[in-house]
Amino acid sequence: MTQGDKSPIDLPEDFHLLPFEEKAKYIVELRRRGYTYREIARMLHVSFRDISRAIKMYSSSQVRQDELERLKERVEDIDNNLAEAIEDISKHENRLERLEEIVGVLTSITKSYEGFGIRSRIDKLSMQVGSLERGIKSLHAISARHSKELANLYEELRRLSSCIDVLNRELSRLREAHSEFERLECEVLSLLKRYMDSMYEILCAVVEHVGLKITDTFSRRMTILNAEIEDKISELSRRCKFS
């Protein structure tokens, strides 16, 4: 990811309430502008792991999207080439029909001139007829070549459509895997919270038993940590529900 100048970025007031996909956009933008992991973590109040996950998620999605966009542009180019080829074939067919009509007229004129015995005109017209026939054969060859190119373009279009289908299926599998990862992460955090609650109760009992007292600072830290874990569990549960 390229880095630029550390220009400021406007954050919404409810940034901490946004789902992770929306937060990831701001994380990636700050990283693109040259901010370090530590600076981003301090500005957005996120962990280094969240920053890495956001950049990884954005990079994978962007690569797939860019590849799909390139394939779509190539399909559009093929469609344009097909339209031009079809238009050229139609023009050649019209010219062939016109030339065949001219040949028919000239043949009729030639026969009329033979009846009147005008040999020199007949020879001249015969040469013109031969030239037109050669032109017709040349146009037939061009038409056959365009037909072959048209078939090749259709085959390329079919292959590209198949590639797009494969990429769409792969993208769906990646989304499913991401949802499963978030569900497992939610379960791990829930187990961690229960473990911390149990350890805190045991610690309180031990301290009370030996006649000591837990400091207010430690209690506040435990309360803040539990709140952060609960917020994370709520966020993951909400995203798993809508995914």
C-alpha positions as CSV (number, residue, x, y, z in Angstrom):
1,M,0.0,0.0,0.0
2,T,1.4,3.3,-1.1
3,Q,1.8,6.1,1.5
4,G,1.3,9.8,1.0
5,D,1.4,12.9,3.1
6,K,-0.2,12.7,6.6
7,S,-3.2,14.8,5.7
8,P,-6.1,14.9,8.3
9,I,-9.2,12.8,7.8
10,D,-12.8,13.6,9.0
11,L,-14.2,11.0,11.3
12,P,-17.9,10.6,12.1
13,E,-19.0,11.4,15.7
14,D,-20.4,7.9,16.1
15,F,-17.2,6.2,14.8
16,H,-17.0,3.8,17.7
17,L,-20.5,2.6,17.0
18,L,-19.8,1.7,13.3
19,P,-19.4,-1.9,12.3
20,F,-16.0,-3.1,11.5
21,E,-16.4,-3.0,7.7
22,E,-17.0,0.8,8.0
23,K,-14.2,1.3,10.4
24,A,-11.9,-0.6,8.1
25,K,-12.4,2.1,5.4
26,Y,-11.0,4.8,7.7
27,I,-8.2,2.5,8.9
28,V,-7.1,1.8,5.4
29,E,-7.4,5.5,4.3
30,L,-5.2,6.6,7.3
31,R,-2.7,3.9,6.4
32,R,-2.6,5.1,2.8
33,R,-1.9,8.6,4.0
34,G,1.2,7.5,5.8
35,Y,0.1,7.0,9.4
36,T,1.8,4.3,11.4
37,Y,0.0,1.5,13.2
38,R,0.6,3.2,16.5
39,E,-0.8,6.5,15.3
40,I,-3.9,4.9,13.8
41,A,-4.5,2.9,17.0
42,R,-4.2,6.1,19.1
43,M,-6.5,8.1,16.8
44,L,-9.2,5.5,16.3
45,H,-8.8,3.6,19.6
46,V,-8.4,0.3,17.8
47,S,-5.9,-2.6,18.3
48,F,-3.0,-3.5,16.1
49,R,-4.7,-6.7,15.2
50,D,-7.8,-4.8,14.0
51,I,-5.6,-2.6,11.8
52,S,-3.9,-5.6,10.2
53,R,-7.2,-7.4,9.7
54,A,-8.8,-4.3,8.1
55,I,-5.8,-3.9,5.7
56,K,-5.8,-7.6,4.8
57,M,-9.6,-7.7,4.3
58,Y,-9.5,-4.5,2.1
59,S,-6.6,-5.8,0.0
60,S,-8.2,-9.2,-0.7
61,S,-11.5,-7.6,-1.7
62,Q,-9.8,-4.9,-3.8
63,V,-7.8,-7.5,-5.8
64,R,-11.0,-9.5,-6.6
65,Q,-12.9,-6.4,-7.5
66,D,-10.1,-5.1,-9.8
67,E,-9.9,-8.5,-11.5
68,L,-13.7,-8.5,-12.1
69,E,-13.5,-4.9,-13.4
70,R,-10.7,-5.9,-15.9
71,L,-12.7,-8.9,-17.1
72,K,-15.8,-6.7,-17.5
73,E,-13.8,-4.1,-19.6
74,R,-12.5,-7.0,-21.7
75,V,-16.0,-8.3,-22.3
76,E,-17.1,-4.8,-23.3
77,D,-14.2,-4.6,-25.8
78,I,-15.2,-7.9,-27.3
79,D,-18.8,-6.8,-27.6
80,N,-17.6,-3.7,-29.4
81,N,-15.5,-5.8,-31.8
82,L,-18.4,-8.1,-32.4
83,A,-20.7,-5.2,-33.3
84,E,-18.0,-3.8,-35.7
85,A,-17.5,-7.2,-37.3
86,I,-21.2,-7.8,-37.8
87,E,-21.5,-4.3,-39.3
88,D,-18.6,-5.0,-41.7
89,I,-20.2,-8.3,-42.7
90,S,-23.5,-6.6,-43.4
91,K,-21.7,-4.0,-45.6
92,H,-19.9,-6.6,-47.5
93,E,-23.1,-8.6,-48.1
94,N,-24.8,-5.5,-49.4
95,R,-21.8,-4.8,-51.7
96,L,-22.0,-8.4,-52.9
97,E,-25.7,-8.2,-53.7
98,R,-25.1,-4.9,-55.6
99,L,-22.2,-6.3,-57.6
100,E,-24.1,-9.4,-58.5
101,E,-26.9,-7.1,-59.8
102,I,-24.4,-5.2,-61.9
103,V,-22.9,-8.4,-63.3
104,G,-26.3,-9.5,-64.3
105,V,-27.0,-6.2,-66.0
106,L,-23.6,-6.2,-67.8
107,T,-24.2,-9.8,-68.9
108,S,-27.5,-8.8,-70.4
109,I,-25.9,-5.8,-72.2
110,T,-23.2,-8.0,-73.5
111,K,-25.6,-10.4,-75.1
112,S,-27.5,-7.5,-76.6
113,Y,-24.2,-6.1,-78.1
114,E,-23.3,-9.5,-79.5
115,G,-26.6,-9.5,-81.3
116,F,-25.7,-6.2,-83.0
117,G,-22.2,-7.3,-83.8
118,I,-20.3,-4.6,-81.8
119,R,-17.3,-6.8,-80.9
120,S,-15.0,-4.2,-79.4
121,R,-17.6,-3.1,-76.8
122,I,-18.3,-6.7,-76.0
123,D,-14.6,-7.4,-75.3
124,K,-14.3,-4.3,-73.1
125,L,-17.4,-5.2,-71.1
126,S,-16.2,-8.8,-70.8
127,M,-13.0,-7.5,-69.1
128,Q,-15.1,-5.4,-66.8
129,V,-17.3,-8.4,-65.9
130,G,-14.1,-10.5,-65.2
131,S,-12.8,-7.7,-62.9
132,L,-16.1,-7.5,-61.1
133,E,-16.2,-11.3,-60.6
134,R,-12.7,-11.2,-59.1
135,G,-13.9,-8.5,-56.8
136,I,-16.9,-10.6,-55.8
137,K,-14.6,-13.5,-55.0
138,S,-12.3,-11.3,-52.9
139,L,-15.3,-10.0,-50.9
140,H,-16.5,-13.6,-50.4
141,A,-13.0,-14.3,-48.9
142,I,-13.2,-11.3,-46.7
143,S,-16.7,-12.3,-45.5
144,A,-15.4,-15.8,-44.7
145,R,-12.5,-14.4,-42.7
146,H,-14.8,-12.1,-40.7
147,S,-17.1,-15.0,-40.0
148,K,-14.1,-17.0,-38.5
149,E,-13.0,-13.9,-36.4
150,L,-16.6,-13.6,-35.2
151,A,-16.6,-17.2,-34.1
152,N,-13.3,-16.7,-32.3
153,L,-14.7,-13.6,-30.5
154,Y,-17.8,-15.6,-29.4
155,E,-15.5,-18.3,-28.0
156,E,-13.4,-15.8,-26.1
157,L,-16.5,-14.2,-24.7
158,R,-17.8,-17.6,-23.5
159,R,-14.4,-18.3,-21.8
160,L,-14.4,-14.9,-20.0
161,S,-17.9,-15.4,-18.8
162,S,-16.8,-18.8,-17.3
163,C,-13.9,-17.0,-15.6
164,I,-16.3,-14.5,-14.1
165,D,-18.5,-17.3,-12.8
166,V,-15.5,-19.0,-11.1
167,L,-14.4,-15.7,-9.5
168,N,-17.9,-15.0,-8.2
169,R,-18.0,-18.5,-6.6
170,E,-14.6,-18.0,-5.1
171,L,-15.7,-14.6,-3.7
172,S,-18.8,-16.2,-2.2
173,R,-16.7,-18.9,-0.5
174,L,-14.4,-16.2,0.9
175,R,-17.3,-14.3,2.4
176,E,-18.7,-17.5,4.0
177,A,-15.2,-18.2,5.5
178,H,-15.0,-14.6,6.8
179,S,-18.4,-15.0,8.5
180,E,-17.4,-18.3,10.1
181,F,-14.2,-16.7,11.4
182,E,-16.2,-13.9,13.0
183,R,-18.6,-16.4,14.6
184,L,-15.7,-18.3,16.1
185,E,-14.1,-15.1,17.3
186,C,-17.3,-14.2,19.1
187,E,-17.4,-17.6,20.8
188,V,-13.7,-17.2,21.9
189,L,-14.4,-13.8,23.3
190,S,-17.4,-15.1,25.2
191,L,-15.3,-17.9,26.7
192,L,-12.6,-15.4,27.6
193,K,-15.1,-13.2,29.4
194,R,-16.5,-16.1,31.4
195,Y,-13.0,-17.1,32.3
196,M,-12.0,-13.6,33.4
197,D,-15.2,-13.3,35.5
198,S,-14.4,-16.6,37.2
199,M,-10.8,-15.6,37.9
200,Y,-11.9,-12.2,39.3
201,E,-14.4,-13.9,41.7
202,I,-11.7,-16.3,42.8
203,L,-9.2,-13.4,43.3
204,C,-11.7,-11.4,45.3
205,A,-12.4,-14.5,47.5
206,V,-8.7,-15.1,48.1
207,V,-7.9,-11.5,48.8
208,E,-10.9,-11.3,51.3
209,H,-9.7,-14.5,52.9
210,V,-6.2,-13.2,53.6
211,G,-7.6,-9.9,54.9
212,L,-6.5,-7.7,52.0
213,K,-8.5,-5.3,49.8
214,I,-8.5,-5.0,46.0
215,T,-7.5,-1.5,44.9
216,D,-10.0,0.8,43.1
217,T,-7.6,1.1,40.1
218,F,-7.5,-2.6,39.6
219,S,-11.3,-2.8,39.9
220,R,-11.7,0.0,37.3
221,R,-9.4,-1.7,34.9
222,M,-11.2,-5.0,35.2
223,T,-14.5,-3.1,34.6
224,I,-13.2,-1.4,31.5
225,L,-11.7,-4.6,30.1
226,N,-15.0,-6.4,30.6
227,A,-16.9,-3.6,28.9
228,E,-14.5,-3.7,25.9
229,I,-15.0,-7.4,25.6
230,E,-18.8,-7.1,25.8
231,D,-18.8,-4.4,23.1
232,K,-16.7,-6.6,20.9
233,I,-19.0,-9.6,21.4
234,S,-22.0,-7.4,20.7
235,E,-20.5,-6.1,17.5
236,L,-19.5,-9.6,16.3
237,S,-23.0,-11.0,17.1
238,R,-24.7,-8.2,15.2
239,R,-22.5,-8.7,12.2
240,C,-22.9,-12.4,12.2
241,K,-26.7,-11.9,12.4
242,F,-26.8,-9.6,9.3
243,S,-24.2,-11.5,7.3
